[in-house]
Amino acid sequence: MINRFMDSLKRWIWIWISSIAKSILVYWIVATLRDSNTDRIWNLQNLREEPKIITGHQGKLTDIAISPDSRWLVTGSEDKTARVWDLKNLSNRPVVLGGHNGVITSVAISPDSRLIVTGSWDNTAKMWLLQPDDLISQGCKSAGRNLTREEWKQYVGPNDPYQKTCPEFD
């Protein structure tokens, strides 16, 4: 199996291994093609599987973290953003975490998978909620209302049927 992985890796001869991350359940290796913003992820427990491709960052990856339950991948980049990927469905668009004024140098996920922390060359660290239920609760507190149908399409997706997000505002 390791030979198949190495053969796959050789095809991407001009790569920059940006990070290796492990969760309790799975080891992953992430590589960035040189002079490219295309990143590949290998699941080291299934080396027969082709690498998964993730795109979106406008700079090279600087750090990655995987949640303890192996559900979420967080990537930090030279483009001053972090992105949250659903490892169960990498075809979904990632959530983009902006707000830093410098390259993101480190990302971490709390042991309970509820928080993300990003650190940057701008000498700041930011904390982000990771779990959808926590995000919905915080959104309800901040907005004081349900999402509109347009907001639902934008933030949740056009393919998911609309539903009220804040039961306290029925």
N, C-alpha and C positions, 0 to 999 in steps of 0.2 A: 504494500500500500504506500509506503513512504516513497518508493520509486515513482509511482504514478504522480504523487504530489510534486516531486522534484522535476519530473518531465513537464508537468503543467507550469511550474514556476520558471523553467528554462525558456518557455515560449515568451515570457515577459522579461527578456534578458536585461533591458534597461529599466530596472525598477529601483525604487527606493523603499526599503522596508521602513515604514513610518512607526509602526507599533505592533506589539504583540500583547494580547490581553487574554485573561482567563476569567472564567466565572467558576462557580462551584461545579458546574456540570460540563462545560465545554471550553476547549482552548481554541482561540481564533488567531489568525495572522492577517494583518491588513497591509497591503502594499499599494504604493502610488506609482504609476508610470512616470518616468522622468519626463519633464516638460509637459505634463498632462494633469488635468484635474479629474481623471478617472481613477477610482480606487477599486481594488479587488479584495474580497474577503474569502479566506479559506477556513472552513471548519475542519480542524485537525482530527476530529473524531470520525470524519467521513471523507477520506482523501480521494475516493473515487469520484466524488462530486466535483464538477467544474466550479471554479471560483464564482462567487456572486459579484456583480458589478454595482457599485453605487456611484452616483454622480450628483453634483450640485455645488460642492465647494468651489470657490474661485481661486483657491490657493492650495498648497500642499497640506496634508494632514500633519498635525503636530502631536496629537495625543488621542487615545481612545480609551473608553471604559465600557465594560459590559456589566449589566446588572447581575446580582447574585442568582437570580432565577433564569438567567440567559435569555430574557425576553427583549431587552433594550440594549442598543449600541449607541453610545454618545461619541461623536467625533468633534475634535477641536481643530481649527485650521488657521493658516496664515491670513485668511480672508476676514478675520476678526469675528467669525461666527462659530457657534457650535450647532450640531444637528443631532436630533434624536431619531434613530431608526428603529423600526419594529422588526426584530430578527425573525419573527414568524412570518412576516410578509414584507420583504424588502422592496416589492413593487409599489408599496404605498409611499407617498411623498413624505420626506422627513419633516419633523417640526424644526424650524429654524429659530435658534436662540441668538438674538442680536443684542447690541447695547454696549459691547466693549469698544474701546477706541484704540486697541492695540491687538497684536497677534495673540490668539489664545494659546497659552503654553501648557495648560493642564486641565483635565476634566476628571471628575470622580462621581461615583454614584454611592449614596449611603447604603449601609448594610441592609436596611429594610426596603430598599428600592423606592423610597418616597421622594428623595431629593437628589438634585444634580448640583454640583458646584463647579464653576469654571473660573480659571485664573488667567490673567492676561499680563502682557508687557505694559499695559496702562496702569499697573500697580493696583488693580482692583480684583476682588473675587466676588462673584455673583452666585446667589443661590436660586434654584428654580424648582418648582414642583414637577414631579414626574408622573404621578398616577392620575389618570383621567378623572376619577371621582374627586380628588383634591383640587384639580383645576376647575372643575365645574362648580364646586362649593365656593372657591375663591372668586370665580367669575360672578356668581349669584350675589355674593356679598358686595363686590365692587360695583356691579351694574345696578343692582336692586331690581332686576327684572329678568324675564326669560330672553333668550336669543330671538331675534327676528328671523323670519324665513331666509332672508338674504344673508344674515350673519351665519345661520346654520349652514347654508351652501358653501360659504367662504371658509369657515373654520372647521366644520365637521366633514363636509363633502356633499356633492350634489346627488350621489347615489344612495345615501342613507336617508330614510324617511324622516321628516321633521318630527320632533317631539319637544315638549316643554322641558327645559333643563332645570328649572327651579320650582319644585313643587310648592314652596311657600308663597309663590306669586301667581297661583292659578286664578 
